[in-house]
């Protein structure tokens, strides 16, 4: 009985894996077909055919983070900011002397 159960479990998992692989392959084929239709339309209308590209350079996320940090959006906790008092930016550090 345990052997039959383990065999059925393995067969079920194999079938689930094959169904998942077939679904991923169908999505891939559909996306490729859409891209070929788009490329044919671009060639037909005289436009340049450009590939689908996601521009994600290694510095893009860092630049976005720095841009957001400099924007200083409105605080989501205005009462806590009011209780903390007004913060002034530090202009210069005076307690450190260079050697």
Backbone as numpy.savetxt, mean C-alpha at the origin, in Angstrom:
# Nx Ny Nz CAx CAy CAz Cx Cy Cz
-10.15 -45.71 10.29 -10.94 -44.52 10.29 -10.10 -43.25 10.29
-9.05 -43.14 11.17 -8.22 -41.94 11.12 -7.51 -41.77 9.78
-7.14 -42.89 9.13 -6.46 -42.81 7.85 -7.40 -42.26 6.78
-8.64 -42.70 6.81 -9.62 -42.21 5.84 -9.90 -40.72 6.07
-10.01 -40.33 7.34 -10.25 -38.92 7.65 -9.08 -38.04 7.21
-7.85 -38.46 7.46 -6.69 -37.66 7.05 -6.59 -37.60 5.53
-6.94 -38.71 4.84 -6.93 -38.69 3.38 -7.97 -37.71 2.84
-9.17 -37.74 3.41 -10.21 -36.80 2.97 -9.84 -35.35 3.27
-9.22 -35.13 4.41 -8.78 -33.77 4.76 -7.72 -33.27 3.78
-6.77 -34.15 3.45 -5.74 -33.76 2.48 -6.33 -33.52 1.09
-7.28 -34.36 0.69 -7.92 -34.18 -0.61 -8.72 -32.87 -0.63
-9.38 -32.55 0.47 -10.14 -31.31 0.57 -9.21 -30.09 0.50
-8.11 -30.15 1.22 -7.14 -29.05 1.19 -6.51 -28.90 -0.20
-6.24 -30.02 -0.86 -5.70 -29.97 -2.22 -6.71 -29.34 -3.17
-7.96 -29.72 -3.04 -9.01 -29.15 -3.90 -9.16 -27.65 -3.62
-9.11 -27.25 -2.36 -9.22 -25.82 -2.03 -8.04 -25.05 -2.61
-6.85 -25.63 -2.54 -5.68 -24.98 -3.13 -5.80 -24.85 -4.64
-6.29 -25.88 -5.29 -6.46 -25.83 -6.74 -7.52 -24.80 -7.14
-8.59 -24.71 -6.37 -9.62 -23.70 -6.65 -9.05 -22.30 -6.47
-8.26 -22.10 -5.43 -7.64 -20.80 -5.19 -6.67 -20.45 -6.32
-5.86 -21.40 -6.74 -4.92 -21.15 -7.83 -5.66 -20.83 -9.13
-6.76 -21.54 -9.37 -7.55 -21.26 -10.58 -8.17 -19.88 -10.52
-8.62 -19.45 -9.34 -9.20 -18.11 -9.20 -8.15 -17.03 -9.45
-6.96 -17.22 -8.90 -5.88 -16.24 -9.11 -5.49 -16.21 -10.59
-5.44 -17.37 -11.23 -5.11 -17.41 -12.66 -6.18 -16.72 -13.49
-7.44 -16.90 -13.13 -8.53 -16.22 -13.87 -8.44 -14.71 -13.71
-8.15 -14.24 -12.52 -8.00 -12.79 -12.31 -6.83 -12.27 -13.13
-5.72 -13.00 -13.15 -4.57 -12.58 -13.92 -4.89 -12.52 -15.41
-5.56 -13.54 -15.92 -5.94 -13.56 -17.35 -6.89 -12.41 -17.66
-7.82 -12.13 -16.77 -8.76 -11.03 -16.98 -8.03 -9.68 -17.01
-7.11 -9.48 -16.10 -6.35 -8.22 -16.09 -5.48 -8.09 -17.35
-4.89 -9.18 -17.78 -4.09 -9.14 -19.00 -4.96 -8.83 -20.21
-6.15 -9.41 -20.26 -7.07 -9.15 -21.38 -7.49 -7.68 -21.38
-7.77 -7.13 -20.19 -8.12 -5.71 -20.11 -6.96 -4.83 -20.56
-5.74 -5.20 -20.19 -4.61 -4.41 -20.60 -4.41 -4.48 -22.12
-4.61 -5.66 -22.70 -4.47 -5.78 -24.16 -5.55 -4.99 -24.90
-6.76 -4.98 -24.37 -7.83 -4.16 -24.98 -7.46 -2.69 -24.88
-6.94 -2.27 -23.73 -6.53 -0.88 -23.55 -5.39 -0.53 -24.50
-4.42 -1.41 -24.64 -3.29 -1.16 -25.54 -3.75 -1.09 -26.99
-4.68 -1.97 -27.37 -5.20 -1.93 -28.74 -5.96 -0.63 -28.98
-6.73 -0.18 -28.01 -7.46 1.09 -28.15 -6.48 2.26 -28.27
-5.42 2.24 -27.48 -4.43 3.32 -27.56 -3.76 3.33 -28.93
-3.42 2.17 -29.45 -2.81 2.11 -30.78 -3.78 2.56 -31.86
-5.04 2.20 -31.69 -6.05 2.56 -32.67 -6.29 4.08 -32.71
-6.26 4.70 -31.55 -6.50 6.14 -31.47 -5.22 6.96 -31.61
-4.08 6.33 -31.69 -2.82 7.05 -31.89 -2.16 7.53 -30.61
-2.65 7.12 -29.50 -2.03 7.51 -28.22 -0.88 6.57 -27.89
0.08 7.04 -27.11 1.17 6.13 -26.72 0.66 5.09 -25.72
1.17 3.89 -25.86 0.79 2.80 -24.95 1.73 2.83 -23.77
1.18 3.09 -22.59 2.00 3.13 -21.38 1.64 1.95 -20.49
2.62 1.37 -19.85 2.33 0.22 -18.99 1.69 0.67 -17.67
1.07 -0.29 -16.98 0.55 0.00 -15.64 1.74 -0.01 -14.69
2.03 1.13 -14.11 3.18 1.25 -13.23 2.74 1.93 -11.96
3.16 1.38 -10.83 2.95 2.06 -9.56 4.27 2.69 -9.17
4.32 4.00 -9.21 5.54 4.69 -8.83 5.69 4.73 -7.32
6.56 3.94 -6.78 6.79 3.92 -5.34 8.28 3.87 -5.11
8.89 5.03 -5.06 10.32 5.08 -4.78 10.57 4.90 -3.30
11.80 4.59 -2.93 12.09 4.39 -1.52 11.97 5.67 -0.70
12.07 6.82 -1.36 12.01 8.08 -0.63 10.61 8.67 -0.59
9.69 8.12 -1.36 8.36 8.72 -1.47 7.62 8.72 -0.13
7.67 7.62 0.59 6.97 7.54 1.87 7.59 8.50 2.88
8.91 8.61 2.89 9.58 9.52 3.82 9.22 10.96 3.50
9.23 11.32 2.20 8.87 12.69 1.82 7.43 13.01 2.19
6.53 12.05 2.00 5.13 12.26 2.36 4.98 12.47 3.87
5.70 11.68 4.65 5.63 11.83 6.10 6.16 13.19 6.54
7.26 13.63 5.94 7.82 14.92 6.31 6.89 16.06 5.88
6.25 15.91 4.74 5.32 16.95 4.29 4.13 17.05 5.24
3.62 15.91 5.67 2.49 15.92 6.61 2.90 16.49 7.96
4.11 16.19 8.40 4.55 16.68 9.70 4.71 18.20 9.68
5.13 18.76 8.58 5.32 20.20 8.50 4.01 20.94 8.34
2.95 20.26 7.90 1.67 20.92 7.69 1.01 21.28 9.02
1.29 20.56 10.10 0.72 20.79 11.42 -0.80 20.90 11.36
-1.49 19.78 11.16 -2.95 19.84 11.12 -3.53 20.20 12.48
-4.81 20.54 12.49 -5.48 20.86 13.75 -5.46 19.65 14.67
-5.32 19.92 15.94 -5.23 18.84 16.92 -6.56 18.11 17.04
-6.47 16.80 17.24 -7.69 16.03 17.45 -8.08 16.03 18.91
-7.22 16.57 19.79 -7.53 16.67 21.21 -7.33 18.11 21.66
-8.26 19.01 21.32 -8.04 20.42 21.64 -8.03 20.69 23.13
-8.80 19.95 23.94 -8.81 20.22 25.39 -7.48 19.84 26.01
-6.88 18.73 25.56 -5.59 18.32 26.11 -4.50 19.32 25.72
-4.58 19.86 24.50 -3.61 20.86 24.09 -3.75 22.13 24.90
-4.99 22.51 25.22 -5.21 23.72 26.01 -4.70 23.53 27.44
-4.84 22.34 28.00 -4.37 22.09 29.36 -2.85 22.06 29.41
-2.21 21.65 28.34 -0.75 21.56 28.34 -0.10 22.92 28.20
-0.83 23.90 27.77 -0.26 25.23 27.59 0.28 25.40 26.18
0.71 26.58 25.89 1.22 26.89 24.56 2.67 26.43 24.47
2.97 25.70 23.45 4.35 25.24 23.25 5.05 26.17 22.28
6.19 26.65 22.71 6.99 27.49 21.83 8.08 26.63 21.19
8.35 26.87 19.93 9.43 26.09 19.29 10.79 26.46 19.89
11.63 25.47 20.04 12.98 25.72 20.56 13.81 26.38 19.47
14.35 27.55 19.80 15.13 28.27 18.80 16.57 27.80 18.83
17.11 27.66 20.01 18.50 27.28 20.12 18.71 26.52 21.42
19.60 25.58 21.40 19.95 24.85 22.62 21.17 25.53 23.20
21.06 25.96 24.44 22.16 26.73 25.03 22.94 25.99 26.09
22.47 24.82 26.51 23.17 24.14 27.59 24.22 23.16 27.10
24.51 23.15 25.81 25.52 22.26 25.27 26.63 23.11 24.67
27.84 22.83 25.12 28.98 23.58 24.59 29.84 22.65 23.74
30.13 23.04 22.51 30.97 22.18 21.67 32.40 22.17 22.18
33.09 21.06 21.97 34.49 20.94 22.41 35.42 21.44 21.34
